[in-house]
Amino acid sequence: MHERPAILGGKPAFRELIDIVRPGLPPLEKLRDAFSEVLENGKITNNSRFVRRFEQVISEHVDTPAAAVANGTLGLMLLLKALGRGGEVVMPSFTFPATAHAARWCGMAVRFADIDPETWNLSPEAAARACGPDTVAIMGVHVFGVPCDVDALSEVARRAGVPLLFDAAHAFGATYRGRAVGGLGQGEVFSFHATKILGVGEGGAVTTADPAWLDLVKAGRNFGLDKSGDCADAGLNAKMSELFAIIGLTVLETFTERLAQRRRVGVLLRERIGKLAGLTLQRIPESCESTHQNFAVLVDATAFGLARDELHAAMTAENVMTRKYFHPALHTMSCYRGEAAQDDLAETERVAERVLCFPIYSDMTDLEVNILVGALERIHADRGAVRARLREKR
Ligand SMILES: Cc1ncc(COP(=O)(O)O)c(C=O)c1O
């Protein structure tokens, strides 16, 4: 007889819980000299040498000038503020709350538009429908590291006469038609949160080829102060610390290899998990390279035999952490439910109700992949009994 899923009394696939992320932080020995230097000379912040160097390396990677910031959320706020006018920002509702919160904190209105049913990124057609006289920007999100349809969105933005921006929190290292994310929109924002592909702890960067915007972001991250000591606008304190810049520079030394490893793991998971009936993968267009920031599937309850939440419960029993990114969709959250006119968000709702993310790391071993996929296969094979057990438990 085959092994039973843990939820039916079998042995859990993993002895201990395996986390959804495993940050690839460097060992202390690699940081010690630089940490000692800043702790001894006291230059631990205020845009000192390691932040400036980090900024330079980031801009070389994406071939676009960069400003380092304390985190991605503040980067989004500073970029939106640099537009210099209020109004509506068209964006997807299938994203992390920070995308919309940044607009809200800048006093802007959020206009949610639907996503593409296959890539789960902002749909150019829906964005075009959502643009109106109050639109001041379109903000795409490269969801889970898959670049948006940049050419089509650029055309929509050009027609609407507004800038195209990207929340690139998941996409440092992704490419679109051979071009690096970071230089695709008029402004883009990375997150270097510990959970991200380039994880440093807390951090972010705004990239833009527009020198005026770059100056505004740089002033804005430092209270709005300009070189003369004047504040033309009320800025923030969004400076990155030297300690995070040191971690970032060290992580960047091996970033290319780690990204290649992660892509290999991502492809392997896609091959194995994509074979199971009722699980749909995010489409990665041929012209794009994803970062595989998250490994997400859509669970079709009828075809798979278990609903998303049932699969989540069964995987938890196997000691596999799964997460429902991004559920609930933002337009259903209390703070955005009342937002003025909403587009038809049917695809957003369909994806948000079915999506489930599994662990993925650059250093995930083939053995870990086998164990994870094995657990999923066992649950699928015993889906009828798993469902009955979960219903009994309710
Ligand atoms: C899509 C997206 N945008 C923005 C953010 C915010 O970035 P940070 O945590 O660096 O503020 C995150 C995640 O944290 C995210 O997933």
Ligand as a Chemical Component Dictionary entry (heavy atoms), coordinates in Angstrom:
data_LIG
# 
_chem_comp.id                   LIG 
_chem_comp.type                 NON-POLYMER 
_chem_comp.pdbx_formal_charge   0 
_chem_comp.three_letter_code    LIG 
# 
loop_
_chem_comp_atom.comp_id 
_chem_comp_atom.atom_id 
_chem_comp_atom.alt_atom_id 
_chem_comp_atom.type_symbol 
_chem_comp_atom.charge 
_chem_comp_atom.model_Cartn_x 
_chem_comp_atom.model_Cartn_y 
_chem_comp_atom.model_Cartn_z 
_chem_comp_atom.pdbx_ordinal 
LIG C1 C1 C 0 4.507  43.479 -4.569 1  
LIG C2 C2 C 0 5.136  44.126 -3.369 2  
LIG N1 N1 N 0 5.252  45.464 -3.327 3  
LIG C3 C3 C 0 5.816  46.095 -2.299 4  
LIG C4 C4 C 0 6.290  45.395 -1.201 5  
LIG C5 C5 C 0 6.846  46.152 -0.052 6  
LIG O1 O1 O 0 8.231  46.045 0.045  7  
LIG P1 P1 P 0 8.952  46.329 1.443  8  
LIG O2 O2 O 0 8.641  45.191 2.359  9  
LIG O3 O3 O 0 10.407 46.401 1.094  10 
LIG O4 O4 O 0 8.428  47.615 1.965  11 
LIG C6 C6 C 0 6.184  43.999 -1.196 12 
LIG C7 C7 C 0 6.637  43.127 -0.102 13 
LIG O5 O5 O 0 7.091  43.312 0.901  14 
LIG C8 C8 C 0 5.590  43.346 -2.296 15 
LIG O6 O6 O 0 5.435  42.008 -2.314 16 
# 
loop_
_chem_comp_bond.comp_id 
_chem_comp_bond.atom_id_1 
_chem_comp_bond.atom_id_2 
_chem_comp_bond.value_order 
_chem_comp_bond.pdbx_ordinal 
LIG C1 C2 SING 1  
LIG C2 N1 SING 2  
LIG C2 C8 DOUB 3  
LIG N1 C3 DOUB 4  
LIG C3 C4 SING 5  
LIG C4 C5 SING 6  
LIG C4 C6 DOUB 7  
LIG C5 O1 SING 8  
LIG O1 P1 SING 9  
LIG P1 O2 DOUB 10 
LIG P1 O3 SING 11 
LIG P1 O4 SING 12 
LIG C6 C7 SING 13 
LIG C6 C8 SING 14 
LIG C7 O5 DOUB 15 
LIG C8 O6 SING 16 
# 
